[in-house]
């Protein structure tokens, strides 16, 4: 776009002020007028003069430039960007929840504590764990919390030489960072030719230096670890613990309980698996489920139920586990997210959660079959809730980034691009259970058209997007030279 055209658009958006326009009609002043103190006035503060309609249209226009799962298909692999039912929002706005304060006495917020207690119990059942803490406020914080608990557990046992955390190369990207923050050393374990953790490589490093293994199952290739029980046993045999990254639990909820597979500790992403908002900087929530031997190390406060047999009633109160690692935030976690997740689980029940997982897997495999003849598959196996294509076309110079940018011109948000790092030109696609067949067919057709363009007219991909307010950016330069104003 020519520079003059871009400038004229910016003027249209940002320079709407016109002398004499007013947003409000103020009533006549019914008190004596007085001068404002001089030190409150700024000569250089030139406020825009706009009508109310100008302001409303301006912000509506800006909001329509944002992409959201309410507005379109959002196939970000590993992120589970599924629809958030609006009834959950209604529940979170109920006065007793929305107007409560974290410093109120327990007896004044019994409903809130009851909800937290039941959510703890439901997550225990879904994951197959002995105890759950709702404290962590993000998946990555759940990882860090788990590792701090591992450290405390081995410290109490006098096993301070356990300094290694084993991390598959198909794990989530935050795992190594969390490991380092917790004071451990990360050791990468490669994948085998089937996309699973290499058992032979694992066995060579399992010794008394190992504190634990962090494993994502299904992994970031969208594949279920076929040998998960053998993997867990191998780590347990050397005295280590197994942490399950629950970010991909949307494929398993109601179908497989990680605790039953021997997982010692796992975080849930309420903002992925249980239908609460995701993205925009939060709010997130990463509750932690643990086996019996780790329950006393959970962060508090947690909620417990006390029965009064004489009055045939029960009450709820906060408590801190005996060997707790302490708080992970100032209060109780993201309570509004708890309400949304509680409402989601209550709506679906055990059978509904299972059907959601099965439909997520079905949708992913349907889309995978539609596209496997057009784009190379990273691993030609039945996938779980997501799968990874390679964004390249034989005989074309087009890369994954070009395909992703071109998808914007077809009104689709791109999938996760260039992750996982173990796949060249990775396009990681997760359709979730909330998308219908028509949407999946349209998305697949757009990718097929783009594949033809990559051969017939690659330049249109190299210069995409063409229909967005902003064209192809120099992303490195943009990150270093921020432009936060319209002038």
Secondary structure, DSSP 8 states (H G I E B T S, - for coil): --HHHHHHHHHHHH----TT--S-------S------GGG--TT-------HHHHHHHHHHHHTTS--TTTS-B-BTTT------HHHHHHHT-HHHHT--TTS-GGG-HHHHHHHHHHHHHHHHHHT-SEEE----SHHHHHHHHHHHHHHHHHHTT-TT--EEEEETTS-THHHHHHHHTT-EEEEE-B-TTSSB-HHHHHHH-STTEEEEEEESS-TTS---TTHHHHHHHHHHTT-EEEEEETTGGGTTTT--GGGGT--EEEE-HHHHS-----TT------EEE-GGGGGGS-S-EEEEEEETTTTEEEEEEE--TT----SSSSSS-HHHHHHHHHHHHHHHHHHHHHHHHHHHHHHHHHHHHHTTTSEESS-S--SS-EEEE---TT----HHHHHHHHHHTT-B--EES-STTSTTEEEE---TT--HHHHHHHHHHHHHHHHHHHH-HHHHHT--SSSSS----HHHHHHS---S--
